[in-house]
Amino acid sequence: MNRVYNFSAGPSMLPESVLLRAAAEMLDYEGSGQSVMEMSHRSKVYDAIIKGAESLLREVMEIPDNYKVLFLQGGASSQFAMVPLNLMTKNRKADYVLSGQFSTKAYKEAARFGDCKVVASSKEQNFSRIPDLDPKEFRPDADYFHICMNNTIYGTVFHALPETGDVPLVADISSCILSRPIDVSRFGVLYAGAQKNVAPAGLTIVIIREDLIGEPQEKTPTMFMYKTHAESDSMYNTPPCYSIYMCKLVLEWLKNEVGGLKAMEKRNVEKAALLYDFLDRSKLFKGCAEKESRSIMNVTFVTGDKDLDAKFVQEAAAAGFVNLKGHRSVGGMRASIYNAMPREGVEKLVQFMENFEKENA
């Protein structure tokens, strides 16, 4: 069996030890005689799985006791509506930073439910950097302030958080969750689709400060109320059972094999440095994101020639480096080097890029 190095932006690769354990438990989970895929979500066996996943997430991320952890469905995109429906309830105002496609989508969706202001944008620079923030633009009476912390498509990340005072900070952390320590207490809400660093597609994680759960806007659908899921411990309806089980396995891997988020951050910084150092000295390849905004999860780069980009992607795939084609809005290439990507994968990719440059420069 030949495993490729999968640089997909999501769904992404999972730790091999996690996949092997899931395979071993596929037909019989811990002597239950059934797969997690087919057991009742109301059973005692599954109850231990979902509670174990939440407990591990709280431990690994050091989530304070006054925050609820919700396991939901609908992807991070569902949160583009759930956040304003549940939080934009006092003054019907919210501030948004546009740093990429997903923050723009979140802003457009929220604008359907209230007064949303773009306080900063890097659209004119094709989102190649995190925009400069002017606190004078922040509205003190906004119900919340929204950012997308890591921008998957463009390869940028917030290295410093905006100071929003009493206004709750809300962040989409889909492509950087569990990649490094995060001070959860700095945020009112954190949300993430799980398919990049946590689990297979289907699970959405929401971490919300309890005082923000409150009463949603009038006519908010029951399934779109945070209090619905908070009051039922994420069991109002059938949750994405198997993805939550896989989340638990990944968290166990992160805690026991990796050594926690500080150790994970060290790994990720070192992997990213290998690729960025090569891009900075390369005569053929060029990084797309400005240096001060570079992500350690998603590395975007081009050759400057679309035909050569296409040739690189094709030859890389043939050599076992798959899903390197960049998003259409950026072009070129994108290497998503999430937690499960081993250092060896990045080292071999850099070696391949060096050889490609010698043959094509």
Secondary structure as UniProt FT lines:
FT   STRAND          5..6
FT   HELIX           16..24
FT   TURN            30..31
FT   TURN            36..38
FT   TURN            41..42
FT   HELIX           44..61
FT   TURN            65..66
FT   STRAND          67..72
FT   HELIX           75..87
FT   TURN            88..89
FT   STRAND          93..98
FT   HELIX           101..110
FT   TURN            111..113
FT   STRAND          115..121
FT   HELIX           123..125
FT   TURN            126..127
FT   HELIX           135..137
FT   TURN            140..141
FT   STRAND          144..148
FT   STRAND          150..151
FT   TURN            152..155
FT   STRAND          156..157
FT   TURN            165..166
FT   STRAND          169..172
FT   TURN            174..178
FT   HELIX           184..186
FT   STRAND          189..193
FT   TURN            195..198
FT   TURN            201..202
FT   STRAND          204..209
FT   HELIX           210..212
FT   TURN            218..219
FT   HELIX           222..224
FT   HELIX           226..231
FT   TURN            232..234
FT   HELIX           241..252
FT   HELIX           253..258
FT   HELIX           261..281
FT   STRAND          286..287
FT   HELIX           291..293
FT   STRAND          298..302
FT   HELIX           306..318
FT   TURN            319..320
FT   STRAND          321..322
FT   TURN            328..330
FT   STRAND          333..336
FT   TURN            339..340
FT   HELIX           343..360
//
